[in-house]
Amino acid sequence: MRTKSEAARWSASKGAAFEREVAAAIAHVTGRHVIRNTLERVTGNNGDLIVDLPITVQCKVGLTPPVWEAIAESIEVGARQNKHPVAILRRNAKVGRPKQDVAVMPLDVFLELLGLLAGRGIW
């Protein structure tokens, strides 16, 4: 059984690994430079990833990741930075259920994205 400090280190390591994975996926799809915000604890909550796009990304991972907390954090940071908020969540696997990754954003941001894609003939 893990001590509280061991569990905290393991959880932080799992979160950092997920942030790296999301950063790599965004970079691969966009061709942009994306890195983890490793100074977040020093500089305040400015998003989990530094992305050269008009989005702010908050990542959460766990058996039951805190969806509403992630969305609220992303909206708060997005408002300060004048960027679109996105929360990316991973629900860890357990017996009989595979892991699942989702991206969540406010409806107005989603509709704006759909309008941009439709206007460019992408959809």
N, C-alpha and C positions, 0 to 999 in steps of 0.2 A: 504494500500500500504506500502511496506517495504522501510525503509531507505537504503542507500547504505551499511552501516555497517551491518544492519540486513540481507540484501541479501547476503553479503559476508560470514557472519557466517553460514547462511543456506546452501550456496553452499559448504563451507568447510566441514560442517557436512555431507552433502550428499556424498561428495567425500570420506570422512573417512569411512562412512558406507559401501560404495561400495568396498573400499580397504579391510575392514574386511571380507566382504562376499567372495571376491576373495581369500583372504588368507585362509579362512576356506575351500573353495572348493579345492584349491591346496593341502592343508594338508590332506584332506579327501581322495583324489585320490592317493596321493603319500605316505602317511604315514610319511611324513617329517614335521619338525617344520617350520612353516611359520608365520611371524609377520609383522605388519606394521612398516615402517621405520619412527617413530615419530620424529626422530632427523634430518630429511632431510633438514629442513630449517636452521638448525645450521651447519650441516656438509657438506652441498651442495647436489646436486642432485646425489644420489647413488641408485636410484630406489625407487619405492613406497613400495615395499615389500622386506623383508629379507628372502631369500629362500635358503635352503641347497641343491641347485641344480645348475647346470651350466647355469642358466638363470637369466636375470634381467627383472623385471616386472614394467611397467609403466601403471597406471590405469587412465582412463578419463571417465567422465560421464556427460551427458547433453542431451538436445533436439537435438543438433548437436555437438557431441563431436569432439574436434580438432584432427582428425585422424593423419594427417601428423605431427603435433606437438608431439603427443604421440610416433609415430614411431621414429622421429628424436631424442627425448630424450632417448628412449630406446636404440637406436643404439649408441649414444654417451656414455651412461653409460656402455653398454656392451663392447665397445671397451676399455674403461679404466680398466674394471674389468676382461677382457678376458672371457666374458660370452655371451651367446646367447640372443639377444634382443627380447622381446615380449611386445606388447602393447595390453592391454585388455580394451575394450571400451563397454560402455553401452549407447545405445540411449534410452532415457526415452520415456515412452508411452505418447501419446496424443490421442485425440478423433479419433477413427477409426484406430489407429496403436498401436500394443502392444509394450512393451519394447523389446529390442533386445540386446544381449550380443555377442561380437565377440572377437576373439584373432587374432592379426595381427603380422606377422613377415616377415623379408626380405625373398625373394624367395630362396636364397642360404641356409638359415637356415632351411626353410621348406623342401627343397630337401635333406639336410643332415639328418633331422629327418626321412623322408620317407625311406632313404637308411638304417638307423639304424633299423627301424622297419621291413623292408623287409628282411634284413640280419639275423634278429633273428627269422624269421618265424612268426612274429606277424601278418603280412598282407600277 
